């Protein structure tokens, strides 16, 4: 698996993978240009991430917040290229419901179009389902050479719905809608819950919008945000000049007399040399192959019918003459040379766009040079500001109280830059000079800080390495708890490095290597103390159980005492057995003894005894043995 920054690439997101069959050639949308999308995972969190490769280094678009849009969260720049990352919420999966995907995408497109923006690279790989809702990724992805419009987003949406197996009726209804219809109108019709036939009939009556005079602005804050390194000149020079400026430039070139053209060309900047070489290659290719414009599509025919006759006549402006000062060695191809090339028109792509006018390229080159000069002036201004701040701090540290400052800062001259006469080499020299002055001032500032008298502080507060000087002396002091130090060590001396004891490594239960720490005295004591306490507790329990069992044993069986109530002094009663447990072995009617007195019962159980005395009515008593309390008998007359 390939690693890109903090992410691990798992696979490439294939448009239409697992979402239905690919559309037929005749049913596909006219605009199918999509960007690659990589499915990756964060190496630390494991969350899914989408990586969008960039053909040119550019900052991440700053999109306005919307529930249906997933913004870019990170940018990774490597030697192989740059990538924009979009973090996906957990449990994210590709959108599979065509109707739900269409509704979610239309909500996102409606919001973008209302802000004057366009998606630019919408396909099935940018539609993801999160908690039952479809969200859109990749909005505003930088794509050099393309300026998307709202109509392009709607066409891309139709192509994306084809890849997720949308119903044929829904696709036919969307294709049959008038050109330049807005996403809000599509969304309103979907929210009405119409059937496919009703939707097709409703879309046929959607009013067409007027074509936008200018493409929506780019999502970048300013053209200066784009990095020139690794990008084409035409892609980073901003918007082209207006039509009036181009016509004026072409007119001035065409009306220039040949006598006024200088014989010796003026010195060119590197950007002009590159543009001239590119124009020469384009002109040579044009002399060999003649590109025949493709037949207009249905959309172009409908647009031509709506345009006035004056606009139709200006569709093909005349090619201006080549300036002799820049392209003295080039010549226009003759009709004889261009005629045989007409036979090769089948080999030329119908979508090939004609070359941009040279005047437009020259104007774009001037804009790029002006931007480079402005960036250089801005860097010099920042360097000057930093130099002045550092010089002021050095002056404050070195100048005694009441003395006049002697520190001077050499500011780069700006007269050459104001007139635009400095070459790129001169600009780089000025920047290098400012950088060297800044380094020298930083060294003086560090020396001035070290020269300051150190404050009296205890030895326990010294930071290790403070006596080494340099940047280590500028580390902030850390208040520590005072502790005893050897008397032989002077204040400010560097402490000796810690003597670390060797460690032992071993295999853990999970199969990974772990550090086996050596037990200290306290851990060794606890290691033997706990088992010893356990053994003592077990011995105490074993000795206490028999005692508890002996104390709970029943009384010896089975002596029971009898007492008489209601009898005179010296009166005694006879005890006769009525019933006894089988284990006793006594017979019914046996005479047991007299009461009051003690009767010995041979076995535990329940005994029924008859108590009779002279002059008193007999009584019956139930006695359960063993019994500790005496049995009291109430005699009645």
N, C-alpha and C positions, 0 to 999 in steps of 0.2 A: 504494500500500500504506500502511496506517495504522501509525503508530508509537505504542507504549505503553511509556513508559519506555525501557529499553535493549533492547526487543524490537520486532520488525517482524511485524505480523500478516499472515499469508499467506492464510488462509481460515478459515471456520468448519467445525468438525468436525460433519458431518451424520450423525445416527444412522442406521445402515443403509446408508451410501453405499458402493457397491461390495461389499456383503457379502450380497447376496441380496435377494429381494423382501420388501416390507413384509408383516407378518402380516395376516391377515384380521381383520375387526372382531370376529367371534365368538370368535377364538382368542387375542386379546390379553389380557395380564394386567390385573387390575383396577386396578393402580396404575402409571400411566405418566408421572407428573410428573418431568421431568428438567431439568437445568440446562444452560445454554449452555457450550460449550467451544470455544476459539479455538486454531487451529494457528498457531504463530509460530516465529520463529527469533531466536537471540541475535545482536545486531548485531556483536559482537566475535568470538565463537567460531564462529558459524554452527550451533550445536547446536540440535536441535528442542526446542521448549518448548510446553507447554500452558498457556493462560491461562484461568482460571475467573472470570468476572465475579461481583462481590458486590453484593447489593442494599443492604447496610448495612456500614459499615466495622467490621471485626472482625479480631483477630489471627489469624495462621495456627494451625490446630490442631496441637498437639504430639502426634504419633502415636508409639506404640512401634515400635521397629525390627522389620521382618519382611521376608524375601526377596521376598514376593509384593506388597508395598506400595511404591509410589513416593511419598515424602512431598512436601509443599510446600517449595520452596526459596527463594522470594522473594515479596515483596508490593509491588505498585506502586499508589500512590495519586495520582490526577490529578483535575482538575476534573470530568471526565466520569464518574468513578467509581473504584472500587477493584478490583484484580485480584490473585488468588493464582496464582503461577507454579509449574509443576512441570517440572523439567528431565528430558528423556528421554535415555537412553543412545543412542549412535550405532546405526544400522541398526535403529531401532525401526519397527515397522509394525503396523497394526491386526490384532487377533486374528481369524483366519478359521476355525480348526478349532473346531467347537462343543464337542466333548468335551474338548479341551485347555483351552478357555476356561472351561468349567464347572468343571473340576478346579482350575484356578488361582484362579478367583473364590471357590470354596467354601473353599479353604485360607485365603485372605485373610479371608473372612467368619467362618470358624471362629475364627481368631485374634482378630479384633475383638470378636466376641461373648463370647469367653472373658475379655476384658479389661473387659467391661461397656460396650462401645462399639458403635456402629452406623455403617454407611457413609452412608446417607441419600440418596445421589444416584447410585446404580449404574445405568449403562446401557451400551450398546455403545461409546459414545465414551470410556469409562473402562477398557476392556479393550485391552491392548497386548501384543504379542509381542516379547520381547527375548531373543535367543539361544536360541530354541526354547521359552521359558517365558513364560507369560502373567502379566503384572503388572497391578495395579489402581491407578488414580489417583483423585483426588478424594475420598478417604475423609475424613469429618468436615467436608465443605464447609459453612460456615455458611449456613443457609437459614432466615430468620426465619419464625416461625409454624409450623414443622414440628419434631416431636420423633420422629425415626425409631426404629423398633423392629426387632429381628432378623427378624420376620415380613415387614416391608416390604422388607428387603434380599433375601429369598428371592423375593418377588414380582417385584421389579425385575430379579433375575437371570433369571427365566423370560422376562420381556419382552425382555431384552437378547439372550438366546439365540435368540429368534424373529427378530431383525433380522440375525443372522449365519447364517441358513438352517440351523438345527439340525434334525436328523431329527425327523419328526412323532412317531415312537414315543417318543423321549426327552422331547419336550415334553409329550406326553400322560401319560407316566409321572410327570413332575414336577408337572403340574397335578392329577393324581389322588391325590397324597400327602395324608395327613391334615394339617389345619391346625396351625400352630405346631410343625411338625417342625423340628429343628435342622439347621444346615448341616453339622455333623459327621457326622450320620447319612447325609445325601446323599453326602458325600465318601467314607464307608466303603463305601457300595454301589457308587459309581463305581470305586473301587480294586479291587473284586472282579472286574472284567472281565465283568460279566453282559451278556447280549444285551438288546435293547429289551423283549422279552416278559418275560424273567426280571426285568429291572429294574422293570417295571410291577407284576409280582406281588409283588416284595419291598417296594416302596414302599407298597403297600396295607396291609402289616402293620407299618409303622413306628409305634411308640407315640407318641401326641401328648403334647407337653409342656404343663405348666400355664402359663397366661397370666401374664406378668410383672405384678406388682402395680403397679410404677412403671416408667416408661420409663427406658432406660439414661441415665446422666448424660452431660452435654455434655462435649465433648473439651477445652473451655477449662479452664485451671487454676482460675479463679475468676470469678464474675460481674463483678468489677471490671475484668477485661481487656477487656470489650466497650465500645466507644466509642459514646456516646449520639448523637453528631452524625450526622444523616441516617438514623437508624433509628427504627422505630416503638416506642412506649412498651411495648407488650405483648411485643415481641420482645427487649428488653434488660433487662426488670425481673426476670429470673430465673424460677425455678420458681414456679407459683402456690401459694397457701396450701393447707393440707391441707383435707380434706373436713370435719373437725370444726370447724376455725376458720371455714369458710364458713357451716356450719349455725348456729354460735353467732352470727355476725354477722347472718345473716338473721333469726334468732329475736329478737335484740335490736331490729332495725329493725321487725319486725312487731308486737312487743309494746309499742312506744313509744306512750303515749297522745298524743292530738292536743293535749291541754291543755299538755303539756310541750314541745311543739315551739316553739322560739323564732320570733317573728314576723320579727325582723330577722336575715338570714343573717350568719354570721361571715365575716370576710375570708378569701378563698381565695388560695392560692399559685398561681403560673402553671401548675404541673402539674395542680392540681385544676380550674382553669378550663378547661384543654384537655380533661381527661377529661369534664367536665360538658358541653362543647360536643359532644364525640363521642357521648356518651350521648344527648343531645337529638336529634342527627341519626339515631341508631339507632332511637330511640323514634318519631320522625316517620315513618321508613320502615316501621316495624312497623305503624303505624296505617293505612297504605295497602295493604300487601301482607301476606297471611298465608301463611307458608311451610309447606307440607305436607311432612312427613317422607317421604323416599323409602322404597320397599319394602326390607326388609332383604335383604342378599345371603345367599349360602349360608354364607359365613363367619360373618356375624352370627347366622344361625339356629343354627349349630352352637354358637356361644358362648352364646346364650340357653338352649340345652338344657342346657349344662353348669352354668349359674349356678343358685344356689338361688333359691327363690321370693322370699326377702326382698330379694335384690339386684335382681330384675326389677321389684319394686314401687317401687324407689327410682330408676329410670332417669330419670324426668321430675320433677325437684323443682319445687315451686310457685314461680312468679315472685313475688319479694317486692314489697311496696308501695314506691312512690317516696318517698324522704325529702323532706318539704316544705321543709327548709332549703336543699336543693340544687336541687331540681327543682319549685319551687312552681308554675311556669307550665304544667307538663305534666299531662295527664290520660290515663287509660286509655281505649282505644277501646271504644266501645259495640258490642254484638253487631250492631246494625243497620248500623253503619259497616263492620264486618269481614265481613259476610255476602257482599256483592258481590265481594269480593276473592278468594273461593274459586275463581271461574271462571278466574282468571289463574294457577292453579297450574301449568299446562303451560308458562308462560313463565318460571317460576322454576327455577333450576338445582337438580337433585336433590342435588347435592353441597354445597349451601350449608349452612354450619354455623350453628346458632342463636347468638345473641349471648351473650357471657359475662355472668354475673350482675354486677350493679353492685357488690355487696359485694367480689367478687374484684378488680374494677377499682380500687376504692378502696384495698383492701389493697396491690395492686401499686403504686399511686401513692405510698402511704406508704413502701413499700420503696425506691422510686426517690428520694424526698426524703431518706430516711435515708442512702442511698448517696452522694448529692451532698454532704450535710453531712459525711460521713466523709471523702470525698475532699478537701473544703475544709480540714478539720482536719489531714489528713495533709500537704497542701501548706504550710500554715502551720507545721507542725512542722519540715518540711525547710527552709523559709526561715529559721526561728529558729536551727536548727543551723548553717546556712551563715553567718548573721550573727554568731553567737558565734565561729565559727572565724576569720572575717575580722577581727573586732574584736580577737581575741587576737593575731593576727599584726601588726596595726597597733600594738597596745600594745607588743609586743616590739621593734618598730623605732623607735618614737617615745620610749618611756620610758627615761630614763637609768638607769644602774645604781644601785640603792638607792632610787629614787623610786617613788611610788605611782601606779598607773594612774588616768587620768582619762577613759578611753573608756567610754561607756555605750551599751548597746544597748536600744532600745525594743522590747519584746516585745508583740505584739498581745494584747489581753485575751481570755481564753477563757471568762469567766463567761457572756456572752451565748450563746456557742456550746454550752456545756455544757447550758443550759436549752432550747436549740433555738429561741430567740426571734429570731435574726438573720435578716433577709430576704436574698434573693439579692443585692440592691444593696449591703447592708452587707457581705456576704461578699466581693464583688468589690472594695469599697473597702479592706477589710483586706488583700487580696492585692496591690492596687496600692500601698498604703502600705509593705508589706514589700518589694516590688520597688524602690521609690524609695530606701528605706534601704539596700538592698543595693548599688545603684548608687553612692550617696554613699560608702559604706565602700570600695568598689572604687577609687574615685577617690582617697580618702585613702591607701589601701594603695599605689597606684602612685606618688603623690607621696612617700611615705615611702621607697620603694625608690630613687627618683631622688635623694633627699636624702642617701643614704649616700655616704661618701667613696669615690671611685673608687680602685681599686688601681693601683699603678705598673705599667705594662705597656708594652712596646715599641710603637712606632707601627705596626709591621707586623702586630700582632695586633688592632688596632682594627677593629671591624666597620663597614662603610660605613653611615652614618646614625645612629651612636651619639650624635652631638651634637644630634640633632633632638629627643630626649626622647620621652616617651610610651611606647607599647608597643615601639617600635623599640629603646629602651634596654635592654629586658629580654631581648633575644635573647642566647643563650648565645655565649660567645667561641669562636672557631674558631682553633686554632693553625695558623699558616701559616709557610712558610719565609721567613726574613728576606730582605729585598731593599732595595736602595737607594731612597731617596725624596728628592725635592728638599728642600734645606735650608730654603727659604723657606716650606714648608708646615708649619704648627705642628701639634702633637699634638692630636687630637680634631677637626680640621677635616674636613669632608666632602670626599671625593675627587671629582674631576671625573668626569663620565660618560665612558665609553669612546667614542672616536671610531671608529666602525665604517666600514670601507671599503665602497664600493658593490659590489654583487654583480651578476652576469650570469645571466640565466635563458635556458634553451633547451629544446628538445624532445629527450627521450631516445629510445632505441630502442624502448621499449615504448609510445610515444605519450603519455607524461606529461611535464609540465614539471619540469625539474630545475635545480638551481643549478650553473652553470658556474664552477668555482673557477679563479682565476688562478694559474698556475704560479709558484713561487718560484725563487730563484737555484739552489738545490740541484736542484730538479726540472728546470730548464732545462739544467744541467750534465749530469745523467743522460740527458736527452733526446738530447744530441749525443754523449756519450761512448760509449754503447752501440752506436750504428751505426758509429762510427769503429773500435771494437774488432772489430766484425764484419768490416769491410772488410780490416783488417790480417790477421786470421786467414785469410781467404779468399786473400789474396795469398801468404801463407806456404805454404799448402797447394798452390797452383798451382806455385810454384817448387820445392817438395820432391818432387813426383811425378816429374818427368823424371829427377831424380837417382836416385831409387830404381829407376826402370826401367833406367837405364844401368848401375847397379851389379849388377843381376840378369841382364844380358845374357850369353849363353853364350860360351865361349872361341872364338877363330877356328878355323874348320874347315879342315883337321882333321889336325894333326900329332900323331903318336902315337910315343912312345919305346919301344923294345924292349930288354930285358935278358936275359942268359943265366945260368942257374944250373947247376952241375954240369959245366961245360966248363973245359978247361985255359986257361992264360994265352995269349992271342992266338988262341984258337979262335973261328971265325966260323961262322954258319949262314945258309943261304939261305932266303928267304921267298917262297913260291909261293902264288898266289891260288887258292882253291878255289871261293869264291862271293862275290858283292858285290851291293850294291843296284843296281837298274836305273839310278839317276841317276849312278852312278859311271862307267859306260861301259867297264868293264874286262871282259876275257874270262877264262874259266876257264883255268888253267894258266900265266897270265902271271907272269913273275918280277918281284917287287916290289922286292927289295933284300936287304940282309944285316943280321943282328943280331949284336952290339948296334949300335944306330943309331936314327935317326929316320925314320919312314915317313910320307909325306904322303898322306892319303886325300882324294880329290876331293869327296866328298859325305857328308853324315851318313847313318848307317845301321849295319847289322851286317855285318861282314866275317868270313869264315872263311879263315884263313891256315894253310898247312902250313910247319912249321919243320923243316929237315933239315940234319944236319951229319955229316961223315965220322967213322965209328967210333961213331955214336950212333943210336938208334932215332928215326924221325921223330915229330914231335908236331903236334897240331892246336890252334889257338887261335882263339877267337871274340872279336872286338874290335868294340865299339860306339862309333862316333864321333858327336859329339865326345867326347873323353876327356882328362882332365887328368893322370891318374896314368900312370906308365909300365907297360908290359905285361911281366911277368916270365915267362920260359919255362924250365921244368925239363926238362933233357935226360936221357934214360935210356938205359942200355946194352942 
